[in-house]
Amino acid sequence: MKKLNELYPEIKSDILIKNIKINSKDVEEGDLFVCTKGVTADRHDFIDDAIKHGASAIIVSKDVGRKKVPIIKVPDTNRELPFLCQKFYDYPDKKLKMIGITGTDGKTSTTTIIQTLIGSNLCGYIGTNGRSCAGFNGDNPNTTPDAPYLYSYLDEFVKYGCHYVAMEASSEAFFRGRLQAMEFDVSGYTNVTSEHLNIHGTFENYLNCKLDLVRQTKKDGYCVLNHDDKYFTYFKEASNGHVLTYGRGEDNDLQILDFSIFPNHTEINFKYKNQNFFVDSPLMGDFNVYNLACAMLCTLALGFGLDKILQNISKLKVDGRLELLKTNTPYYVMVDYAHTPNGIANLLSFVHTLNINRSIVVIGQAGERDPFKRPKVGNVVVENASYAIFTYEDPRSEDPAKICEDIISELKTKHTNYEIVLDRREAIQKAINMAQDNDMVLILGKGNETYEKLKNETIYFNDIVNS
């Protein structure tokens, strides 16, 4: 907590501020309400509601008249918010080594691997799977949350004795300005394919937001780049810190020499500083070879020794990613978060290297999100799986039937190995009922998330529990 005049010395009020909020419905007695502007809402319209709920002061960027609580005007409330939160929590990001990971696919896996390699007693995690360190596990409203949440989480990590934080840095977070007050000690990028065009408008805008991570890396920090990705040059040219690369070629700082993928582990030979070394990773798939390479090079850049890193390889596990469920059945059931065309294609390619018969996929696409990729997802699934069942997946205010029609819009004249079952629970059950000996049922898109966002409510739903 801070007094208002500690945050804004020009304000004479010493009223105590308990928290910072941007949603008037969440405001409690003693909170500071910041009137940010979103895509569909301007929080200036909710000032009276915030005061009714107990707001002690209001931050605005336009004239709103006199109110019964202090009003502080700033040029841009959206820009003000992260700097305000940073100050309110005594700059926790300056007390931690900040590790940011961006990319279309692999952010969750890479950040989780980094936390495991360093140790959760020293390193916190923020991303799609929530927030965690050795001391606690908690939920997270977004992959990269709004500044009031983000800085409170960083403050938590400081209080729990962490020295590092591995966090997923999404393109939307940069687009919304959530990370503009932050500098990174180490940044890493996994890959870039087309995604989130509903937010960014064009792929160029999407890529530009991804590049903000390496631009906001400290000059004496490190930018860890995937040399084998199509957009490597863009990241290299935008990097503010020292560039380190990983990939298959000899000119990489961490070279992937070769690897062999097995049903329950992956054997990899790497080369680092003229030293060859072997890794037996519990993580499966060639994409996880690259995720591991990125995570290892980030950790090495922070000064951790190779021996320390290799000691923790056997502990690697990423919840909701390639999670093979224990079913005691003659078929297999796997849950994974894959939801982009690239991620789905990579996953199905890996699955069909295993000794299985058919692959049966249950998948949907989120409402109020990039509609342009829906037909691409439909094509990728039916062209790479034996059978597909399309269903709802966080439809929000969109009609689930319309979303599924978008998914199959390019399939009707070319493919018959699919159907639509709108209810996700019924879709999962149908896939399991279809499964025969040695088949693989893949439930994709949600991983271990525990909710579905419907039109007027958010309900509890977990793919693992319903499988």
N, C-alpha and C positions, 0 to 999 in steps of 0.2 A: 504494500500500500504506500501511497505517496500523497502529500498535500498538493493541491492544485497549483500553488505558486512555486512548487519545486519543479513541476513540469513546464509551467509558463511563468517565469519570474516577473513578467510585466503585469500579471494578474494579481491583485491584492488579496484575493480570497485564499485562506488557508484551509478550506474544506478538505476533508480526507477523501481520497479517491480509492475505492476498493478494487475496481476492475475496469477494463475497457471493453465496450460492446459496440457492435455495428448493426445488431438486430434489435429493434425496440421491444420485441416479445421476450427477449432474453434478459432485458435490463432488470437489475435488482437495486435495492436501496444503496446509494452511495457510488453507483457506477458512473463512468464518463462515457457519454454516447457520442460517437463519431459519425457524422452524416456523409458516409461514402456514397458514391453513385455507381450502381451496377448496370447491367445490360437492360434489365426490365424495371428496376426500382431506383428511386432517388430517396435516400434516407432522410433528406430534409423534410419530406412529406410526413415523417413519423415522429417529429420532435415532441409534439404534445403527448403522444402515446408513451414515448420514452420517459418524459417527465412524470406522467401518471404512474409509471412503474417504479419511479424512485431515482431517476437520473439526477446526479448532483450538479452536472455541468454538461454543456453541449459544444462540440466542435463543428463549425460550419464553414462553407466557402462562398456563401451568398447571404444577402441581407434577409433576416427572418423576423425582424421586429424584436420588441422587448419580451423577455420571458422571466419567470420567477426564479430562474437559476442562471448562473453566469454563462454567457455566450462568448466563445472565442472564435474569431474569424481568421482563417488561414487561406492562402491562395488556392490550395488544392487538397481536399480532405483525403482523397485516395493516395496521394503522394505522402501526405502527412502521417497517415496511419502507421506504416512500419517503423518510421523514425520515432514516433511517439511511443509505440510498444517497446521498442528497443530501450528507450530511456526509462520507461516505467519499470522494466524488469532489470535495470542496472546493467545493460549491455551483456547479456549472457553469451551471445555469439562471439564476443571478444575474449571470453574466458575459456572457450572451447576451440579445439581444432575442427574446423568445419569441412566436411567431405560431402560434396554434392555430386549426384549421379543423374545424368539425363539420357534420354534415348526413347525411341518409340517402344521398344521391347527390352526387357531385361533389367529395368531399374530396381524392381523389388528384389530380385534374386541377387543382383550385384551388391546392393546396400546391405542386405542380410548377410551375405558372405563376408563383407568387410567387418561387420559387427562381430561375427564369429571368429574371424582371424585375429582381431585385436583382443576380443574378450568382452562380454557384455557387462563386466564389472567396470570397464574403462570406457566403453563406447555405447552410446545410445543409438536408437534407430527411429526414424520418422518416415512413414510412407503408407502405401496401400494397405499393409497389414497392421496398421496402427502405430503405436509408439511403445518403445520398450527399452529396458536396460536390465541389469541383474536385479535391481530393486523393485521393479514393477512392470506390468503390462497394462496398456490402456488403449482405448479406441481413438480414432482420428477421423474427423469429418470429411477430409479430402486427402488425396495423395500428398499434396503440399498444402497445408492448411492456411487460412487467413492469418494475418499477422498477430491478432490478439491470442489465438491459440498457439501459433508457432513459437512466439517468444515466451509464452508461459511454459511450453514443453521444454524449451532450451533451459529455462530457469530450473525446472524440475531436475533435469540431468545434472546441472551444476550442483544442486543441493544433494543429489545422490552420489556425488563424488566422481562423475564421469569427466574425462578429459577430451573425449572425441565424440562427434556425432556424425553418423552416416545417414544422409537424408536423400530422398527422391526429390529431384528438382524438375517439376513438370513444366511443359511449355505454357500451360494455362496460368501457372503461378507467376511466371515472368510477364505474361500478357496482362494479368490483373495487377501487377506491381507489388505482389506480396513479398518479393525477395530483393527489392531495390536497395534496401539499406544494408544488405549483407555482402560480405566478402568471403571467398572460400580459400582455404588453405590448399585443398586438393579438389580438382574437378575431374570427372570421368564421363565419357560418352560411349554408349554401347553401339547404337545404330540409328539410322533415321529412315523411315518410310512414311508415306502419306497417312495423316491421322488428324483428327480434331479440326477439320476444315470448317465445321459449323461455327467454331470460335474464331479461327484465324483468317478465314476467307480464302486464302491461297496457300499453296505449299510453301512459297517463298516466305510468307509471313510466319508460318509455323517453324520453318528452319531458322529464321532470324531470332525467334524467341528461344529456341534451343541454344543458339550461339551465345545468348546472354550469360550462360553459366561460365563459359571459358573467358568471356570478357570481364566477368566479376571475380575472377580468380586473382589472388594477390600476385604482385610482380615477382615476389620471391617464393610463390607457391608453384604447384605443378598441375599441368593439364594432361590427363592421361587419355590418349586417343586411340580409337580402333583404326589402325592403318588399312585394314581390309574393307572398311565400309566405303560406300560410294561417295559419301560427303566428307571424307576425311580432310581434304584440302581446305574446305570452308572452315572447319574447326581449327585447323592448324593456323590459318591466316588470322583468325579472330582471337587466338589465345593470348592472354595477357601474362600468364605464368610460363615457367619452363615446360617445354613440350616433351612428354614421354610417350612412346607408342608401343602397342602390342599387336601381334598378327603373325602370319605365316612366314614372312620374308626375313632374310638374314639381317636387314637393316633396322630391325625393331629392338627396342630396349629389352622387351620380354618377348622372346620368339616361341611360338607354338611349333615344335618340331614335328610331332605326329601324335595321334591318339587313337585308341580303340574303345568303341562303345559296347558295353554289355548290358544285359537286362536290369542289373541292379548297381552298376558302378561304371566309371570311365577311367581308363588308364591313359595318362598323358605324359609326354616328354616335353619339357620346357628348356630354354636356355636363357640365362640371365648373367650378364657380366662375364661372358666366356665360360660360365659354369653350366653344364647340363645337369638337370635334376628330374626325378620321376615323381609323379603325383598319382595316387590312387584315390579318385574323388567319388564320394557317394552320389554325386549329382549326375544325371543322365542327359545325353543329347549333345550334339556338337555346339548348339547355342550356349550351353552351360560351360563348355570349354572356354568360349570367349568371355562369358560373364566372370568366370573364375580368373581368367587372365587379367581382366580389367581390375578386379578387386585386389588381386595379389600385387599388381603394379602400384595401385593407389596406396596400399599398405606399406610396400617397400619405400615409396616416396616419402612417407611419414617417418622413416627411419627404423622401422621394425626389421629385425634380422630374418633371413630366410629360414633359419632353424625354428624360430618362434612361430612363423607362419605355417610351416609344414606340420608342426605339432597339432595344430587345430583343424587340419583338413578333414580328419575323420569325423569331426563334429558337425560338418555342414549339413543343413536341412533348411528348406525354404517352405514354410507352410502354404498349402494351397497351390503349389507348383509341382507338377508331375507326382501328385500324391496318389499312390496306389493303395486302395483301401483293402483292409483285411475282410474278405467276404466269405471265405470257406466254401466257395462255389467253383465249378469247373470253368468259369469264365472270369474275366478281370474287369474291375471298375477303377477308372482313374479320374481324378478331379484336377482341373488346371484352370488358371486365370486367362489363358490365351483368348484374345478377343479381336486382335488385328489380323488382317490377311496374312501378313508376314509371320506373325507369331503362330497362327493356326497352321500354316503351311510347314513351318519348321517342326512343329510338334507332330503332325501327322507323318511327316517324312521319317522322323525318329521312331514313332510307334511301329511303322511298317518294316523297320529293321529287326523288330523283335519276332519271336516265334509265336505269332498269333494267326488266327483264321480271319475273321471279319472285324472291321472297326465300325462301331455304331456311335454316332456323334449327336449329342444334345447341345444345342446352342441357340442363342438369340442375339439381339443387338439392343443397346440401350436407347431409350427414348430421349428426345431433346439433345441428342448427340449427333455426330457426323453422319448424315444420311447417305452421303456419297459412297461410303465404303460398304454399305449393306449388300448391294449386288455382288461386290467383290468377295465378300465373306461367303455368300451363297455359292458362288462359283468355286472358290478354294475348297470348301468343305465337300461338295458333292464330287468334285474331280479327284479328291485325295482320300475320301473315306468310302467305305462300302455302303453305308446308309446314313442319312441325316434326318434328325427330327428337330424342326425349328419351333421355338417357343418364345415366351416372353422373358425379358431380362431388364429389370428396372425400367418399365415403360414410361413412368412418370405420367405426364398429361397426354401422351400420345396413345392412340388406339393400338393395342398389341397386334391386332389382326392386320392393320395397315403396315406396321413395321415388318411383320413376317412376309407380307406381300411384296414389300420392297426387296427383301432378301432373295426371294425366289423370282423376281421380275425377269431375270435373264435365263432362267432355267427351264421354263415351261416347255419350250420346243426342243430342248437338247437332252434333258435328263428326266429320269423317273425314280431315281433312288433316294427319294425324300418324301416327307409329309410334314404337315403343320399340326402340332398339338399345343394349343395356346397356354393351357395351364402347365406351369413348369413341373409341378409335382407329378402330374399325370404323364408328362413327357418323359421324365426320368424313369418312372415305373414302367412305361411302355418299352423303353430301350432295354431295361433289365429283363423284362419278360421275353423280349425277342432274342436275348443272348443265348448262344449255344456253346458247346465245348470249345474252349480256347479262343472265344471272341473277346474283344476289348471294347467295353463301353466307356466312352469319353464324355464327361460332363464339363463343358467349357464355358468360360466367360466370367465366372464369379469366384473361383478359387474357394477360399475358406471364409468369404464374407458371410455375414449373418443377417442380411436384410434384403428385402426387395422394395424398391421405391415405386409405389403405385400412384394413381391419380391424386387421391386425397389422403393417403397415409403411407407410412413406412411400416412394413410388417416383418416379423422375424422369419427368416428363411435361410437355410444352410444346405448347400448341395451335398455336403458330406453326410449330414444327418438324414437327408431324404434319399440317399442312394442305397 
